[in-house]
Amino acid sequence: MLELGVKTLLAYLLGSLIGSLLVGQLRGGVDIRKLGSGNAGGTNALRTQGWSFALWVMVIDIGKGWLAAGLLAPMNLPGIGIDPQVERDWLAVACAAAVVLGHVYPVWYGFRGGKGAATLIGVLVGLKPVAILPVFAVWLVAVMLTGFVGLGTMLAVASFPVYLVLTEAQPSMAMLVFGCAMTLFVCYTHRGNIERMRAGTESRAKRLWLLRPR
């Protein structure tokens, strides 16, 4: 169990490296948690700092998700080795969940991070890259129809376990549990978006919203 514990901890610490706050420090100490929506994610970075800033934020946040799920999980760490008693699928999703939790509740930044969407993209690249296209398609269609990026994100995450059930005769139980757990978690991290959508005050991505009033 040493391998599971060490890799999960490392994945959490990796997740705690928040792209927007790292880039902000390099850009003169900008803390986007004090700007716009107050969230440390890519959407708020784009709205408050522009494309260049947001691009680097996404590279970092997506990259760490891929590193945790796709590289760290199967890695043979010196002094730790590979534990034959630990199932590889469960180890991979444990690292995946830990890096997302680290992004949302980063120990380095007072446990105030982002909502986990970009890191989940990286995690998906590490766990199941073939699912990227259909998951992205769900996100894009949802945003084009409603204009709500947060709603698109929640539906896209929820589509991952659905995709597994529809495309695999015997989907991995670890992947299914992870997909369902992350759907609930992302809905929780987007609870503010849900409240604003219900109140009619949520902002929309007007450039992608095809059904907006003309």
C-alpha positions as CSV (number, residue, x, y, z in Angstrom):
1,M,0.0,0.0,0.0
2,L,3.1,2.3,0.2
3,E,2.9,2.8,-3.6
4,L,-0.7,3.9,-3.4
5,G,-0.2,6.3,-0.5
6,V,3.0,7.9,-1.9
7,K,1.6,8.4,-5.4
8,T,-1.7,9.7,-4.2
9,L,0.1,12.2,-2.0
10,L,2.4,13.3,-4.8
11,A,-0.6,13.7,-7.2
12,Y,-2.4,15.9,-4.6
13,L,0.7,18.1,-4.2
14,L,1.1,18.3,-8.0
15,G,-2.5,19.4,-8.2
16,S,-1.9,22.1,-5.7
17,L,0.3,23.9,-8.2
18,I,-2.4,26.2,-9.6
19,G,-1.7,27.5,-13.1
20,S,-3.4,30.9,-12.7
21,L,-1.6,31.7,-9.5
22,L,1.8,30.5,-10.8
23,V,1.4,32.6,-14.0
24,G,0.1,35.5,-11.9
25,Q,3.2,35.5,-9.8
26,L,5.3,35.7,-12.9
27,R,3.1,38.5,-14.2
28,G,3.8,40.8,-11.3
29,G,1.8,39.2,-8.5
30,V,-1.6,39.1,-10.2
31,D,-4.1,37.0,-8.0
32,I,-7.2,36.4,-10.1
33,R,-9.0,35.2,-7.0
34,K,-9.4,38.9,-6.3
35,L,-10.7,39.6,-9.8
36,G,-13.8,38.7,-11.8
37,S,-15.7,35.7,-10.4
38,G,-12.9,35.2,-7.8
39,N,-12.2,31.7,-9.2
40,A,-8.6,30.6,-9.9
41,G,-9.6,28.7,-13.1
42,G,-9.0,29.2,-16.8
43,T,-12.4,30.8,-17.5
44,N,-11.8,33.6,-15.0
45,A,-8.2,33.9,-16.2
46,L,-9.5,34.4,-19.8
47,R,-12.1,37.0,-18.8
48,T,-9.8,39.1,-16.6
49,Q,-6.3,38.6,-18.1
50,G,-6.8,37.7,-21.8
51,W,-5.8,34.8,-24.1
52,S,-2.1,34.7,-23.5
53,F,-2.5,34.4,-19.7
54,A,-5.3,31.9,-20.0
55,L,-3.4,29.7,-22.4
56,W,-0.5,29.2,-20.0
57,V,-2.9,28.5,-17.2
58,M,-4.6,25.8,-19.3
59,V,-1.2,24.3,-20.2
60,I,-0.2,24.0,-16.6
61,D,-3.6,22.8,-15.3
62,I,-4.2,20.3,-18.1
63,G,-0.6,19.1,-18.0
64,K,-0.6,18.3,-14.3
65,G,-3.7,16.2,-14.7
66,W,-2.0,14.2,-17.4
67,L,1.2,13.9,-15.4
68,A,-0.7,12.5,-12.4
69,A,-2.9,10.0,-14.2
70,G,-0.8,9.1,-17.2
71,L,2.8,9.3,-16.0
72,L,3.0,9.2,-12.2
73,A,0.5,6.4,-11.7
74,P,2.4,3.7,-13.7
75,M,5.8,5.0,-12.8
76,N,8.3,2.8,-11.0
77,L,9.4,5.2,-8.3
78,P,12.9,4.6,-6.7
79,G,12.6,3.1,-3.3
80,I,8.8,2.5,-3.8
81,G,8.6,0.1,-6.7
82,I,5.4,-1.6,-8.1
83,D,3.1,-3.2,-5.6
84,P,1.4,-6.3,-7.2
85,Q,-1.4,-6.1,-4.6
86,V,-2.6,-2.7,-5.9
87,E,-4.8,-2.9,-9.0
88,R,-3.5,-0.5,-11.7
89,D,-6.9,0.9,-12.6
90,W,-7.6,1.9,-9.0
91,L,-4.2,3.4,-8.6
92,A,-4.6,5.5,-11.7
93,V,-8.0,6.8,-10.6
94,A,-6.7,7.5,-7.1
95,C,-4.0,9.7,-8.6
96,A,-6.5,11.2,-10.9
97,A,-8.9,12.1,-8.1
98,A,-6.0,13.4,-5.9
99,V,-4.7,15.8,-8.5
100,V,-8.2,17.2,-9.0
101,L,-8.7,17.6,-5.3
102,G,-5.3,19.3,-5.1
103,H,-6.4,21.8,-7.8
104,V,-9.6,22.6,-6.0
105,Y,-8.2,22.6,-2.5
106,P,-4.5,23.5,-2.9
107,V,-2.3,23.3,0.2
108,W,0.1,25.8,-1.2
109,Y,-2.6,28.5,-1.6
110,G,-4.8,28.3,1.4
111,F,-7.0,25.6,0.0
112,R,-8.6,28.1,-2.5
113,G,-8.2,26.9,-6.0
114,G,-10.2,26.4,-9.2
115,K,-13.1,24.2,-10.1
116,G,-11.2,21.3,-11.5
117,A,-12.4,21.3,-15.2
118,A,-9.0,21.9,-16.9
119,T,-7.3,19.4,-14.6
120,L,-10.0,16.8,-15.5
121,I,-9.2,17.3,-19.2
122,G,-5.6,16.3,-18.5
123,V,-6.7,13.4,-16.3
124,L,-8.9,12.1,-19.1
125,V,-5.9,12.3,-21.5
126,G,-4.0,10.2,-19.1
127,L,-6.7,7.7,-18.3
128,K,-8.7,7.4,-21.5
129,P,-7.6,9.6,-24.4
130,V,-10.1,8.0,-26.8
131,A,-12.9,9.6,-24.7
132,I,-11.7,13.1,-25.2
133,L,-13.5,13.7,-28.5
134,P,-17.0,12.6,-27.4
135,V,-16.7,14.4,-24.1
136,F,-15.6,17.6,-25.8
137,A,-18.4,17.2,-28.2
138,V,-20.9,17.1,-25.3
139,W,-19.4,20.2,-23.8
140,L,-19.4,22.1,-27.1
141,V,-23.0,21.2,-28.0
142,A,-24.2,22.2,-24.5
143,V,-22.4,25.6,-24.6
144,M,-23.6,26.2,-28.2
145,L,-27.2,25.5,-27.2
146,T,-27.3,27.3,-23.8
147,G,-24.2,29.6,-23.7
148,F,-23.4,28.3,-20.2
149,V,-19.8,27.1,-19.9
150,G,-20.4,25.7,-16.4
151,L,-23.4,23.6,-17.5
152,G,-21.4,22.3,-20.5
153,T,-18.6,21.3,-18.1
154,M,-20.9,19.4,-15.8
155,L,-22.6,17.6,-18.7
156,A,-19.3,16.8,-20.3
157,V,-17.9,15.2,-17.1
158,A,-21.2,13.3,-16.7
159,S,-20.9,12.0,-20.2
160,F,-17.6,10.1,-19.4
161,P,-19.2,7.2,-17.4
162,V,-22.0,7.1,-20.0
163,Y,-19.4,6.8,-22.7
164,L,-17.8,3.9,-20.9
165,V,-21.0,2.0,-20.5
166,L,-22.0,2.5,-24.2
167,T,-18.7,1.7,-25.7
168,E,-17.2,-1.1,-23.6
169,A,-18.7,-4.6,-22.9
170,Q,-17.1,-4.7,-19.5
171,P,-16.1,-1.2,-18.5
172,S,-13.6,-0.8,-15.7
173,M,-15.3,-0.5,-12.3
174,A,-12.6,1.9,-11.2
175,M,-13.2,4.2,-14.2
176,L,-17.0,4.1,-13.6
177,V,-16.6,5.0,-10.0
178,F,-14.2,7.7,-10.8
179,G,-16.5,9.2,-13.5
180,C,-19.5,9.2,-11.3
181,A,-17.6,10.6,-8.3
182,M,-16.1,13.4,-10.4
183,T,-19.6,14.2,-11.9
184,L,-20.9,14.8,-8.3
185,F,-17.7,16.7,-7.3
186,V,-17.8,19.0,-10.4
187,C,-21.5,19.7,-9.8
188,Y,-20.5,20.7,-6.2
189,T,-17.6,22.9,-7.3
190,H,-20.0,24.6,-9.8
191,R,-22.8,25.1,-7.2
192,G,-22.4,28.8,-7.6
193,N,-23.0,28.5,-11.3
194,I,-26.1,26.4,-10.7
195,E,-27.5,29.0,-8.3
196,R,-26.8,31.8,-10.8
197,M,-28.4,29.9,-13.7
198,R,-31.5,29.4,-11.6
199,A,-31.5,33.1,-10.7
200,G,-31.0,34.1,-14.3
201,T,-27.7,35.9,-13.6
202,E,-25.2,33.5,-15.0
203,S,-23.0,35.0,-17.7
204,R,-23.0,33.3,-21.1
205,A,-20.3,32.6,-23.7
206,K,-21.8,34.8,-26.4
207,R,-19.3,33.8,-29.1
208,L,-20.3,30.1,-28.8
209,W,-23.9,30.5,-27.9
210,L,-25.7,29.9,-31.2
211,L,-29.3,30.3,-29.8
212,R,-28.8,33.7,-28.3
213,P,-31.5,36.3,-29.0
214,R,-30.7,38.2,-32.2
